[in-house]
Amino acid sequence: MDNNQFALPESPVQEIKHPLLEQKKIKLSIKRDDLLHPVISGNKWRKLKYNLINMKSKGYDSFVTFGGAFSNHLYASAMACKTFNLTGHAIIRGPEIDESNPTIKMARACGMNLYAVNRKTYRSRHAPAYLQTLQTEFPNSFIIPEGGTNHAALRGVAELAASLPQSDYVICATGSGGTVAGLAKGCTHNTQVIGIAVLKQAEYLNQEIAQLLTSTHSGAPWQLLTNHHYGGYGKFTDDVWAFCQFMHQAYKLPLEPVYTGKMLFAVWQLISQDYFPQGSRITAIHTGGLQGLDGLRYRGLIAR
């Protein structure tokens, strides 16, 4: 695995034109990180990049990571195994594995090793004692946290920040906090970074993000908005899904309603409510995860 394999052209920026934006005098751009890598999309690629470089530089021959059965991180990690001929082990929140799940089928096809654990064990995924047990079980494996969020991930997301157009606000969907932290680290102090939490009771993420940034943080100011989860993680309203379909039809902008669709719908609502001053330049990050639509169809949550 040559580090040059990680040198990708930057993803494009798409500007959205709409009467609402003209009325509010808002410039809205979408950073299309869903187009960044052919199979490892968006922020999952940004987060994995330096984790995989660290794994290689430290002499590990495999990695262990964690995810739910429909997880974007699981999908991206499995694709990394296939793309770079790596051995990967994934601890799956169980207690069982549904082999018909499209994400699981794809991970198997990529040669990833999957291990189901009960939910109590899975909740220990950050506990030092459990991580030490895994390190003993997989002695030459590099451990990558759930979602890929750690200090190595911040370095990759900071590169994303450096590629963005000049913006007053940079906004992303937030599940674990790594993308917000990386953007805050990489953007200038003239830019406000906003995370739209996609899960309920996400206030704890403020502390997680602050810990990732450390007390010496000198980049962009940031904040987390926690009232736009539309039912909680993995849930969404009919309005959110209708908005996703509208954006796809009107702007050829594919969205899924768990992360990016929920985030952009929230941005749209905030614009309509005059949350942003007139003249604001907003860049919303499309963090990818479009394969999640297959999981939603599989579970009957959207039409096939």
MARDREN-752249 format. One record per residue (C-alpha): residue in one letter; x, y, z. Coordinates in steps of 0.02 Angstrom, whole numbers, plus 50000, padded with zeros to 5 digits. Layout:
BEGIN
+---------+-------+-------+-------+
: residuo :    px :    py :    pz :
+---------+-------+-------+-------+
:       A :     X :     Y :     Z :
...
+---------+-------+-------+-------+
//
This chain:
BEGIN
+---------+-------+-------+-------+
: residuo :    px :    py :    pz :
+---------+-------+-------+-------+
:       M : 50000 : 50000 : 50000 :
:       D : 50084 : 50157 : 49935 :
:       N : 50037 : 50323 : 50014 :
:       N : 50022 : 50394 : 49838 :
:       Q : 49863 : 50291 : 49822 :
:       F : 49784 : 50417 : 49939 :
:       A : 49820 : 50567 : 49828 :
:       L : 49650 : 50603 : 49751 :
:       P : 49586 : 50752 : 49652 :
:       E : 49474 : 50863 : 49757 :
:       S : 49286 : 50837 : 49745 :
:       P : 49182 : 50970 : 49654 :
:       V : 49075 : 51109 : 49728 :
:       Q : 48896 : 51128 : 49665 :
:       E : 48803 : 51292 : 49686 :
:       I : 48615 : 51286 : 49716 :
:       K : 48502 : 51417 : 49638 :
:       H : 48325 : 51434 : 49707 :
:       P : 48199 : 51576 : 49734 :
:       L : 48211 : 51554 : 49923 :
:       L : 48399 : 51583 : 49918 :
:       E : 48378 : 51735 : 49806 :
:       Q : 48244 : 51806 : 49921 :
:       K : 48353 : 51782 : 50076 :
:       K : 48512 : 51835 : 49983 :
:       I : 48601 : 51675 : 50030 :
:       K : 48734 : 51586 : 49927 :
:       L : 48722 : 51398 : 49955 :
:       S : 48858 : 51282 : 49892 :
:       I : 48869 : 51093 : 49913 :
:       K : 49040 : 51013 : 49931 :
:       R : 49012 : 50850 : 49838 :
:       D : 49122 : 50736 : 49941 :
:       D : 49007 : 50594 : 49887 :
:       L : 49109 : 50604 : 49725 :
:       L : 49281 : 50607 : 49810 :
:       H : 49325 : 50422 : 49796 :
:       P : 49246 : 50294 : 49679 :
:       V : 49198 : 50171 : 49817 :
:       I : 49244 : 50247 : 49987 :
:       S : 49138 : 50402 : 49990 :
:       G : 49141 : 50566 : 50082 :
:       N : 49195 : 50591 : 50261 :
:       K : 49226 : 50404 : 50284 :
:       W : 49369 : 50416 : 50161 :
:       R : 49434 : 50574 : 50245 :
:       K : 49431 : 50487 : 50415 :
:       L : 49505 : 50322 : 50357 :
:       K : 49647 : 50397 : 50255 :
:       Y : 49769 : 50438 : 50396 :
:       N : 49711 : 50292 : 50502 :
:       L : 49767 : 50176 : 50361 :
:       I : 49929 : 50272 : 50338 :
:       N : 49961 : 50257 : 50525 :
:       M : 49922 : 50072 : 50520 :
:       K : 50050 : 50047 : 50383 :
:       S : 50185 : 50157 : 50463 :
:       K : 50170 : 50066 : 50630 :
:       G : 50191 : 49895 : 50550 :
:       Y : 50016 : 49825 : 50581 :
:       D : 49953 : 49700 : 50452 :
:       S : 49766 : 49720 : 50486 :
:       F : 49638 : 49827 : 50577 :
:       V : 49492 : 49805 : 50695 :
:       T : 49344 : 49923 : 50694 :
:       F : 49162 : 49935 : 50750 :
:       G : 48993 : 49969 : 50673 :
:       G : 48809 : 49936 : 50662 :
:       A : 48748 : 49816 : 50529 :
:       F : 48698 : 49958 : 50411 :
:       S : 48843 : 50072 : 50457 :
:       N : 48924 : 50186 : 50327 :
:       H : 49088 : 50159 : 50418 :
:       L : 49072 : 49970 : 50401 :
:       Y : 49039 : 49990 : 50215 :
:       A : 49188 : 50107 : 50192 :
:       S : 49305 : 49998 : 50295 :
:       A : 49258 : 49844 : 50195 :
:       M : 49286 : 49938 : 50033 :
:       A : 49458 : 49989 : 50098 :
:       C : 49498 : 49805 : 50127 :
:       K : 49453 : 49765 : 49948 :
:       T : 49535 : 49919 : 49871 :
:       F : 49701 : 49907 : 49963 :
:       N : 49707 : 49718 : 49990 :
:       L : 49696 : 49736 : 50180 :
:       T : 49636 : 49618 : 50315 :
:       G : 49496 : 49696 : 50416 :
:       H : 49398 : 49636 : 50568 :
:       A : 49232 : 49718 : 50613 :
:       I : 49144 : 49702 : 50779 :
:       I : 48959 : 49712 : 50734 :
:       R : 48821 : 49765 : 50852 :
:       G : 48716 : 49606 : 50857 :
:       P : 48672 : 49492 : 50936 :
:       E : 48660 : 49410 : 50764 :
:       I : 48713 : 49452 : 50587 :
:       D : 48579 : 49459 : 50452 :
:       E : 48669 : 49389 : 50300 :
:       S : 48535 : 49461 : 50184 :
:       N : 48573 : 49640 : 50239 :
:       P : 48651 : 49727 : 50086 :
:       T : 48790 : 49808 : 50189 :
:       I : 48836 : 49641 : 50267 :
:       K : 48832 : 49554 : 50098 :
:       M : 48948 : 49686 : 50025 :
:       A : 49068 : 49674 : 50175 :
:       R : 49075 : 49484 : 50154 :
:       A : 49108 : 49505 : 49968 :
:       C : 49255 : 49619 : 50010 :
:       G : 49329 : 49483 : 50121 :
:       M : 49303 : 49573 : 50286 :
:       N : 49292 : 49466 : 50443 :
:       L : 49133 : 49502 : 50543 :
:       Y : 49101 : 49462 : 50726 :
:       A : 48930 : 49490 : 50804 :
:       V : 48925 : 49538 : 50989 :
:       N : 48777 : 49574 : 51101 :
:       R : 48729 : 49754 : 51134 :
:       K : 48802 : 49755 : 51310 :
:       T : 48972 : 49703 : 51243 :
:       Y : 48958 : 49828 : 51100 :
:       R : 48932 : 49969 : 51225 :
:       S : 49108 : 49931 : 51289 :
:       R : 49186 : 49979 : 51121 :
:       H : 49273 : 50131 : 51197 :
:       A : 49323 : 50046 : 51361 :
:       P : 49512 : 50023 : 51382 :
:       A : 49492 : 49849 : 51458 :
:       Y : 49387 : 49788 : 51311 :
:       L : 49505 : 49866 : 51185 :
:       Q : 49650 : 49779 : 51270 :
:       T : 49557 : 49613 : 51257 :
:       L : 49534 : 49643 : 51071 :
:       Q : 49717 : 49690 : 51051 :
:       T : 49763 : 49523 : 51131 :
:       E : 49641 : 49430 : 51019 :
:       F : 49703 : 49520 : 50863 :
:       P : 49885 : 49553 : 50912 :
:       N : 49945 : 49636 : 50752 :
:       S : 49789 : 49737 : 50716 :
:       F : 49771 : 49926 : 50721 :
:       I : 49612 : 49978 : 50812 :
:       I : 49504 : 50108 : 50723 :
:       P : 49359 : 50179 : 50827 :
:       E : 49177 : 50170 : 50775 :
:       G : 49146 : 50295 : 50636 :
:       G : 49334 : 50315 : 50613 :
:       T : 49333 : 50465 : 50729 :
:       N : 49501 : 50500 : 50813 :
:       H : 49645 : 50623 : 50796 :
:       A : 49705 : 50541 : 50635 :
:       A : 49532 : 50569 : 50561 :
:       L : 49541 : 50755 : 50603 :
:       R : 49693 : 50773 : 50491 :
:       G : 49598 : 50704 : 50343 :
:       V : 49445 : 50813 : 50375 :
:       A : 49556 : 50966 : 50397 :
:       E : 49613 : 50936 : 50217 :
:       L : 49431 : 50946 : 50167 :
:       A : 49416 : 51113 : 50257 :
:       A : 49566 : 51181 : 50163 :
:       S : 49482 : 51139 : 49996 :
:       L : 49320 : 51234 : 50027 :
:       P : 49269 : 51399 : 49947 :
:       Q : 49270 : 51552 : 50059 :
:       S : 49121 : 51531 : 50173 :
:       D : 49037 : 51617 : 50320 :
:       Y : 48961 : 51450 : 50374 :
:       V : 49018 : 51271 : 50343 :
:       I : 48886 : 51143 : 50391 :
:       C : 48888 : 50953 : 50404 :
:       A : 48786 : 50810 : 50473 :
:       T : 48851 : 50747 : 50640 :
:       G : 48849 : 50571 : 50709 :
:       S : 49010 : 50551 : 50807 :
:       G : 49082 : 50728 : 50799 :
:       G : 49240 : 50692 : 50701 :
:       T : 49191 : 50789 : 50546 :
:       V : 49140 : 50943 : 50645 :
:       A : 49305 : 50937 : 50742 :
:       G : 49407 : 50916 : 50584 :
:       L : 49318 : 51059 : 50497 :
:       A : 49341 : 51171 : 50649 :
:       K : 49525 : 51127 : 50650 :
:       G : 49547 : 51162 : 50464 :
:       C : 49436 : 51314 : 50436 :
:       T : 49489 : 51491 : 50478 :
:       H : 49422 : 51589 : 50626 :
:       N : 49315 : 51691 : 50504 :
:       T : 49207 : 51538 : 50468 :
:       Q : 49073 : 51468 : 50584 :
:       V : 49066 : 51277 : 50581 :
:       I : 48894 : 51203 : 50620 :
:       G : 48855 : 51021 : 50650 :
:       I : 48677 : 50958 : 50628 :
:       A : 48658 : 50813 : 50751 :
:       V : 48565 : 50667 : 50670 :
:       L : 48527 : 50577 : 50834 :
:       K : 48423 : 50617 : 50987 :
:       Q : 48498 : 50683 : 51149 :
:       A : 48660 : 50726 : 51060 :
:       E : 48716 : 50861 : 51180 :
:       Y : 48855 : 50745 : 51242 :
:       L : 48939 : 50766 : 51073 :
:       N : 48989 : 50943 : 51123 :
:       Q : 49110 : 50867 : 51247 :
:       E : 49170 : 50736 : 51124 :
:       I : 49209 : 50871 : 50995 :
:       A : 49296 : 50982 : 51123 :
:       Q : 49405 : 50836 : 51178 :
:       L : 49456 : 50800 : 50999 :
:       L : 49505 : 50981 : 50973 :
:       T : 49595 : 51000 : 51142 :
:       S : 49612 : 51163 : 51239 :
:       T : 49737 : 51234 : 51114 :
:       H : 49608 : 51242 : 50974 :
:       S : 49637 : 51400 : 50872 :
:       G : 49537 : 51366 : 50715 :
:       A : 49356 : 51406 : 50676 :
:       P : 49219 : 51430 : 50805 :
:       W : 49095 : 51287 : 50803 :
:       Q : 48925 : 51239 : 50871 :
:       L : 48811 : 51088 : 50870 :
:       L : 48625 : 51104 : 50834 :
:       T : 48530 : 50962 : 50916 :
:       N : 48347 : 50995 : 50872 :
:       H : 48350 : 50934 : 50692 :
:       H : 48360 : 50745 : 50715 :
:       Y : 48182 : 50719 : 50646 :
:       G : 48146 : 50569 : 50756 :
:       G : 48320 : 50509 : 50800 :
:       Y : 48460 : 50410 : 50723 :
:       G : 48406 : 50310 : 50571 :
:       K : 48235 : 50394 : 50577 :
:       F : 48165 : 50532 : 50468 :
:       T : 48001 : 50616 : 50424 :
:       D : 47904 : 50613 : 50262 :
:       D : 47955 : 50795 : 50237 :
:       V : 48139 : 50751 : 50246 :
:       W : 48121 : 50611 : 50118 :
:       A : 48015 : 50721 : 50003 :
:       F : 48152 : 50854 : 50013 :
:       C : 48284 : 50724 : 49965 :
:       Q : 48182 : 50675 : 49813 :
:       F : 48155 : 50857 : 49764 :
:       M : 48342 : 50896 : 49772 :
:       H : 48382 : 50743 : 49666 :
:       Q : 48254 : 50790 : 49535 :
:       A : 48288 : 50977 : 49531 :
:       Y : 48477 : 50980 : 49552 :
:       K : 48537 : 50802 : 49516 :
:       L : 48594 : 50802 : 49697 :
:       P : 48570 : 50628 : 49772 :
:       L : 48537 : 50626 : 49959 :
:       E : 48492 : 50497 : 50091 :
:       P : 48378 : 50547 : 50235 :
:       V : 48483 : 50483 : 50381 :
:       Y : 48632 : 50602 : 50365 :
:       T : 48651 : 50721 : 50218 :
:       G : 48466 : 50739 : 50177 :
:       K : 48424 : 50776 : 50358 :
:       M : 48565 : 50903 : 50369 :
:       L : 48520 : 50995 : 50209 :
:       F : 48335 : 50995 : 50253 :
:       A : 48381 : 51076 : 50418 :
:       V : 48487 : 51206 : 50328 :
:       W : 48340 : 51243 : 50212 :
:       Q : 48226 : 51269 : 50362 :
:       L : 48352 : 51381 : 50448 :
:       I : 48370 : 51487 : 50291 :
:       S : 48182 : 51506 : 50279 :
:       Q : 48177 : 51559 : 50463 :
:       D : 48312 : 51694 : 50434 :
:       Y : 48436 : 51605 : 50546 :
:       F : 48577 : 51665 : 50433 :
:       P : 48606 : 51850 : 50396 :
:       Q : 48575 : 51911 : 50220 :
:       G : 48730 : 51897 : 50112 :
:       S : 48790 : 51739 : 50200 :
:       R : 48894 : 51613 : 50104 :
:       I : 48852 : 51436 : 50161 :
:       T : 48944 : 51279 : 50111 :
:       A : 48857 : 51116 : 50158 :
:       I : 48962 : 50959 : 50156 :
:       H : 48891 : 50808 : 50063 :
:       T : 48976 : 50674 : 50166 :
:       G : 48922 : 50529 : 50053 :
:       G : 48842 : 50373 : 50125 :
:       L : 48724 : 50353 : 49978 :
:       Q : 48737 : 50163 : 49988 :
:       G : 48631 : 50183 : 50145 :
:       L : 48481 : 50199 : 50028 :
:       D : 48497 : 50012 : 49993 :
:       G : 48480 : 49976 : 50179 :
:       L : 48327 : 50088 : 50193 :
:       R : 48246 : 49998 : 50046 :
:       Y : 48291 : 49829 : 50122 :
:       R : 48203 : 49877 : 50283 :
:       G : 48052 : 49944 : 50189 :
:       L : 48080 : 50122 : 50250 :
:       I : 48078 : 50195 : 50074 :
:       A : 48004 : 50130 : 49912 :
:       R : 48111 : 50019 : 49803 :
+---------+-------+-------+-------+
//
